[in-house]
């Protein structure tokens, strides 16, 4: 399996989704409770039309309970990096995450004929933990290099404990799960406006 170094947006997205599977974020409901959930997570985020998604899913299907525990530990490691976005800390931590890579090489670019791009390969004996660790490391390094350490943030929803890596072009993302946390804020604001409209006017 190979992870292209310029695929940092996809990789950072997986890092964000992974750290937000914890019970802390979901109010006691761990979203990676068993090997089946790990397989489902990997299948959901494997890329269509890129190299490697089938290999990533295959690694998940070969996982054992010890691999699941390792992935859960990886969540905490990546969350620590997102929560402490000092450039040196991010680079050192991401470099450690990519230590399972077997080396960099040039591979064909699926988007363009006759073009290549740099990618890092996993060793043949790699586990799903090694693969996700490499993906998260590539995502973090790519974002630090391309967008800067200011893109690592806690969720802006006051009741959410999630965090995220913002890879949007304008860099103004506010929520770890915009479709969920953003909607909760919109609903709360709507209810507050309705409540304010129902209050009697005491200024007269």
C-alpha positions in Angstrom: 0.0 0.0 0.0 1.2 3.5 -0.9 0.1 6.9 0.4 0.8 9.9 -1.9 2.4 12.8 -0.1 0.2 15.3 -2.0 -2.9 13.5 -0.8 -2.7 15.3 2.6 -6.3 16.6 2.4 -7.7 13.1 2.3 -5.2 11.9 4.9 -6.0 14.8 7.3 -9.7 14.0 6.8 -9.1 10.5 8.0 -7.1 11.8 11.0 -10.0 14.1 11.9 -12.6 11.3 11.5 -10.5 8.9 13.5 -10.0 11.2 16.6 -13.7 12.0 16.6 -14.7 8.3 17.1 -13.9 8.4 20.8 -16.5 8.1 23.6 -15.4 11.5 24.8 -16.7 13.1 21.6 -19.9 10.9 21.5 -20.8 11.3 25.1 -19.9 7.8 26.2 -20.5 6.0 22.9 -17.2 4.8 21.5 -17.5 4.5 17.7 -14.8 1.9 17.4 -16.2 -0.7 19.9 -15.1 -3.8 18.0 -13.3 -5.1 14.9 -16.5 -4.8 12.8 -16.7 -1.1 13.5 -13.0 -0.7 12.6 -13.7 -2.4 9.2 -16.7 -0.2 8.6 -14.7 2.9 9.4 -11.9 1.9 7.0 -14.4 1.0 4.3 -16.2 4.3 4.6 -13.0 6.3 4.2 -11.2 4.2 1.6 -10.9 6.2 -1.6 -12.6 5.3 -4.8 -10.5 5.7 -7.8 -7.2 6.0 -6.0 -4.5 3.4 -5.4 -4.7 1.5 -2.1 -8.3 1.5 -0.8 -8.7 -2.2 -1.4 -5.4 -2.8 0.4 -6.5 -0.7 3.3 -9.8 -2.5 3.7 -7.9 -5.8 3.4 -5.6 -4.8 6.3 -8.7 -3.9 8.4 -10.2 -7.4 7.7 -7.0 -9.1 8.9 -6.9 -7.1 12.1 -6.9 -8.8 15.5 -8.1 -7.4 18.9 -4.5 -6.2 19.6 -4.7 -4.1 16.3 -7.9 -2.6 17.4 -6.4 -1.5 20.7 -3.4 -0.1 18.8 -5.8 2.0 16.6 -7.6 3.3 19.7 -4.2 4.3 21.1 -3.4 6.0 17.8 -6.5 8.2 18.3 -5.1 9.6 21.5 -1.7 10.2 19.9 -3.2 12.1 17.0 -5.6 14.0 19.2 -2.6 15.2 21.3 -1.0 16.6 18.2 -4.2 18.4 17.1 -4.7 19.8 20.6 -1.1 21.1 20.8 -0.4 22.6 17.4 3.1 23.8 18.0 5.0 23.4 14.7 7.9 21.5 16.2 5.5 19.2 18.2 3.4 18.5 15.1 6.4 17.7 12.9 8.1 15.5 15.4 4.9 13.7 16.2 3.9 13.2 12.5 7.4 12.0 11.7 7.0 9.3 14.4 3.7 8.3 12.9 5.3 7.7 9.5 8.1 5.6 10.9 6.4 2.4 9.6 6.9 3.6 6.0 9.3 1.6 3.9 10.5 4.6 1.9 9.5 7.2 -0.7 9.1 6.5 -4.4 7.6 8.0 -7.5 4.3 6.6 -8.6 1.9 7.3 -11.6 -0.5 10.2 -10.9 -4.1 8.8 -11.5 -5.3 12.3 -12.4 -2.8 12.9 -15.2 -1.3 10.8 -17.9 2.5 10.7 -18.0 2.9 12.4 -14.6 4.2 11.0 -11.4 4.0 12.0 -7.7 5.9 11.1 -4.5 4.4 8.4 -2.3 5.5 6.4 0.7 5.0 2.7 0.9 4.1 0.4 3.9 6.3 -2.5 4.7 4.9 -5.9 3.6 4.2 -7.0 7.2 2.3 -3.8 8.1 -0.9 -3.8 10.1 -4.0 -1.6 9.9 -2.5 0.4 12.8 0.6 1.0 10.7 -1.5 2.1 7.7 -3.7 4.5 9.6 -0.6 5.8 11.5 1.1 6.6 8.2 -2.0 8.2 6.7 -2.4 10.4 9.8 1.2 11.4 9.7 1.1 12.3 6.0 -2.0 14.3 6.6 -0.5 16.3 9.5 2.8 16.9 7.7 1.1 18.0 4.5 -1.2 20.5 6.4 1.7 21.9 8.4 3.8 22.4 5.2 1.0 23.7 3.0 -1.5 25.5 5.3 0.3 26.0 8.6 -0.2 25.0 12.2 -3.2 27.3 12.6 -5.4 24.7 10.9 -5.5 22.4 13.9 -8.5 23.4 16.1 -11.0 22.3 18.7 -14.6 22.2 17.6 -16.4 25.6 17.9 -19.6 24.1 19.2 -19.7 24.8 23.0 -20.9 21.4 24.0 -18.7 19.4 21.7 -15.3 17.8 22.7 -14.2 17.1 19.1 -11.3 18.5 17.2 -10.4 18.8 13.5 -7.8 19.7 10.9 -9.1 22.4 8.6 -8.1 21.7 5.0 -10.7 24.1 3.4 -9.4 26.7 1.0 -10.5 29.7 3.1 -9.6 28.1 6.4 -12.7 29.2 8.2 -14.1 25.8 9.2 -15.5 26.0 12.8 -16.9 22.5 13.6 -15.4 19.0 13.7 -18.6 17.6 12.1 -20.2 20.5 10.3 -23.3 18.6 9.4 -23.9 17.7 13.1 -22.3 20.3 15.3 -23.1 23.2 12.9 -26.8 22.1 12.7 -26.9 21.8 16.5 -25.7 25.4 16.8 -28.3 26.6 14.2 -31.1 24.8 16.0 -30.0 26.3 19.4 -29.8 29.8 17.9 -33.2 29.4 16.2 -34.8 28.3 19.5 -33.2 31.2 21.3 -34.6 33.7 18.8 -38.1 32.1 19.2 -37.9 32.3 23.0 -36.8 35.9 22.8 -39.7 36.7 20.5 -42.2 35.2 22.9 -41.0 37.2 25.9 -43.2 40.2 26.8 -41.9 43.6 26.1 -41.3 45.3 29.5 -39.8 48.5 28.2 -43.2 50.3 27.8 
